[in-house]
Amino acid sequence: MFTVYYLDGRNVLLNQLRKSVPNQGEEVKIKGRKGKVTSVTAVAESKIHVQVELESVNKAKLAAEDDKKKKKKR
């Protein structure tokens, strides 16, 4: 069993106790966001740091979609 820490820069996104370690280049989904594993580093015998590059979220596009759903009050 390995303790896997998913990192985005210096921010810890998630830590899991896993039987297997993710490979470099593998697609992952953390907290509903898609990402790709950029590097895997073994810190200790059972402690693994996995660097993840998450897809950027365009907040302007999301805000525009929310405006369409709101009803106007009279």
C-alpha positions as CSV (number, residue, x, y, z in Angstrom):
1,M,0.0,0.0,0.0
2,F,1.2,3.5,-0.9
3,T,0.3,6.9,0.4
4,V,-0.1,9.0,-2.8
5,Y,-0.1,12.8,-2.5
6,Y,-1.4,14.6,-5.6
7,L,0.2,18.0,-5.9
8,D,-0.5,21.0,-8.1
9,G,2.6,23.1,-7.7
10,R,3.0,23.3,-3.9
11,N,-0.7,22.8,-3.2
12,V,-1.9,19.4,-2.0
13,L,-5.0,18.5,-3.9
14,L,-5.6,15.0,-2.6
15,N,-3.9,12.2,-0.7
16,Q,-5.0,8.6,-1.0
17,L,-4.0,5.2,0.2
18,R,-3.6,3.1,-2.9
19,K,-2.4,-0.3,-4.0
20,S,-0.8,1.0,-7.2
21,V,1.0,4.2,-8.2
22,P,-0.2,6.2,-11.2
23,N,2.1,6.4,-14.2
24,Q,3.5,9.5,-15.8
25,G,1.2,10.8,-18.6
26,E,-1.8,9.1,-17.1
27,E,-5.2,11.0,-17.1
28,V,-6.7,11.6,-13.6
29,K,-9.8,13.2,-12.3
30,I,-9.5,15.0,-8.9
31,K,-12.5,16.8,-7.3
32,G,-14.3,16.9,-10.6
33,R,-11.4,18.4,-12.6
34,K,-9.5,16.6,-15.3
35,G,-5.7,16.5,-15.2
36,K,-2.6,14.8,-16.4
37,V,0.2,13.3,-14.3
38,T,3.5,15.2,-15.1
39,S,5.9,13.5,-12.7
40,V,6.0,10.8,-10.0
41,T,8.5,11.0,-7.1
42,A,9.1,8.5,-4.4
43,V,9.8,10.4,-1.1
44,A,9.9,7.4,1.2
45,E,9.3,3.7,1.0
46,S,5.5,4.1,0.9
47,K,5.1,7.8,0.4
48,I,4.7,9.0,-3.3
49,H,4.4,12.6,-4.6
50,V,2.6,12.9,-7.9
51,Q,2.7,16.3,-9.7
52,V,-0.5,17.0,-11.6
53,E,-1.3,19.6,-14.3
54,L,-5.0,20.4,-14.1
55,E,-7.0,21.8,-17.0
56,S,-7.7,25.5,-16.6
57,V,-11.3,26.6,-16.0
58,N,-12.6,29.6,-18.0
59,K,-14.7,31.4,-15.4
60,A,-16.0,34.0,-17.8
61,K,-17.6,31.2,-19.9
62,L,-19.2,29.6,-16.8
63,A,-20.6,32.9,-15.7
64,A,-22.2,33.5,-19.1
65,E,-23.9,30.2,-19.0
66,D,-25.4,30.9,-15.5
67,D,-27.0,34.2,-16.7
68,K,-29.1,32.3,-19.3
69,K,-30.7,30.1,-16.6
70,K,-31.9,33.0,-14.4
71,K,-35.4,34.3,-14.7
72,K,-36.1,38.0,-14.8
73,K,-38.4,39.4,-12.1
74,R,-41.1,41.9,-12.9
